[in-house]
Amino acid sequence: MTISSITTSRTYLTRQLSELNDLLGEKTTQLARGKVGSTYGDVGDRRLLDIQLTQRVSMIDTYQQTITVSNLHLETLNMSLERLEDIRQDAKSAIDTNDFILQDDGQTQTQSRAELLLNEVLNIMNTEVAGFYAFGGTDAVSDPVATIDAILNGADGLDGLKTVMDEYAQANLGASNTGRTSTSALTTNYAGLVPTDSTFTVAEDAAHDFGFDISAVTSTLTNVAITGPAAADPDSFDVQFTGQPNLGETITVELSLPPTHTDTISIELTAAANNEEEGTFVIGADLEETAQNLRDALATEIEHEAQTTLRAVSDEWASDEFFSTFAGEEPQRVDGPPYDSATALTGGGSTTVAWYTGRNTSTTDARADKNAVVDTNLTVNYGVRANETPLKELVQTLAAFVAADFSGATQVDEEYYNALSTNMRTILHPPGVDQSGIVDISTDIAVAHRTISMTSDRHVQMKSSYEGTISEIEGVDKDQLAAEILQLQNNIEISYRASSIVFNLSLSDYL
């Protein structure tokens, strides 16, 4: 053997030993990491599938992060809406039409209970979860709903609900508290000292939506002629006596109520020998005296209805305008002063407290305000605005009832209280409606929550499946790998021994 052959053998053995060491290091690393390699190139011809599945797992992780946050929001909304629905039902009991008991502060006991409920409603509507205001439509930087004091009394130079209700009351009742109507004095003609006919007129003051609108007049009164009402607005009717009516005969006046003038009230008066019973007028000594008695009785009844029924309707109208701000709608104020002779409304956005300051863009679907992308081509919407009609009505009824003034403690105040409480209860639970609007919103949120939960479960299953396949592609058989490492160790040991023999050869040994 030549010296060059010896050198070549040494080089070959050194290279082989180095390769074995490298392979042992690679196998040891694979065993420690449980993967065939650190790059996609190490997995062979299945690397494209491996990359695709890894991307899908990464996307699922991103979706799951969104789902975690959304679930927190939705669970908060669910609990909040459930409580608001409970408050709606409690409010029906709190606004008790038969519980007119004034306290020392001028409020009724029912108003105090309603105020407590209103405070809780406003606090719930300002619920915040990690920068998300549940009833603000979308992420906001401040409470979307004003405080109870600002809503009722105004703030920062802007008017609150009490001021708006007072202006509407003036516009609807008029200066004389007769619902913007007037009842004229008698006009009587005589034959000597004997009256031959006597007439009075009931008339509206102008063409507008405020106050009463004369709808119809019917009569069974003998010797009494009714002229009008006509179809035009303003309207009026004349009552002319040409003789005495008979006992028990009646006259009925129907007055429609603002703002739509579709609902009416009826005032019925019956000819009687005395006025011991309500709803009667006395037949006097002659037709003039009888006409005066009917005129006075009718004027009194109109004024009474104005200060009770009409006042309650006015409060409902005012509160509806104050709180109706959904999708950028502007609250409407009475165009005054003066208010008691006003004939129109005007925009009040710049002069009225904004009770809701959350997201309020023009939309027909508040759910779209907040959304979560939880899967490919699957977006779940769950925005809620405090000024949506069902929620607005809850705030409106409680606030209007609390803002009303019954402190006079008169019979008229009590009847006004009864009328307003009845109206507010009707808003809270309209006749013929089995399910409230708050429940409808809650159902939307529950569906969104269910959708997200089912999507999350599907993600967990798919991720497990993907990760199993990835593990098969990238993973190693540890038992086989351990056997291979043991074989390599043996080979290396043998190689070391062979190498040591070769490396220890010298020229003298060879010769």
Secondary structure by P-SEA (a helix, b strand, c coil): ccaaaaaaaaaaaaaaaaaaaaaaaaaaaaaaaccccccccccccaaaaaaaaaaaaaaaaaaaaaaaaaaaaaaaaaaaaaaaaaaaaaaaaaacccccccccccccaaaaaaaaaaaaaaaaaaccccccccccccccccccccccccccccccccccaaaaaaaaaaaaacccccccbbbbcbbbbbccccccccbbbbbbcccccccccccccccccccccccccccccccbbbbbbccccccccbbbbbbbbccccccbbbbbbbbcccccccccccccccaaaaaaaaaaaaaaaaaaaaacaaaaaaaaaaaaaaaccccbbbbbcccccccccccccccccccccccccccccccccccccccccccccbbbbbbbbcccaaaaaaaaaaaaaaacccccccaaaaaaaaaaaaaaaaaaccccccccaaaaaaaaaaaaaaaaaaaaaaaaaaaaaaaaaaaaacccaaaaaaaaaaaaaaaaaaaaaaaaaaaaccccccc
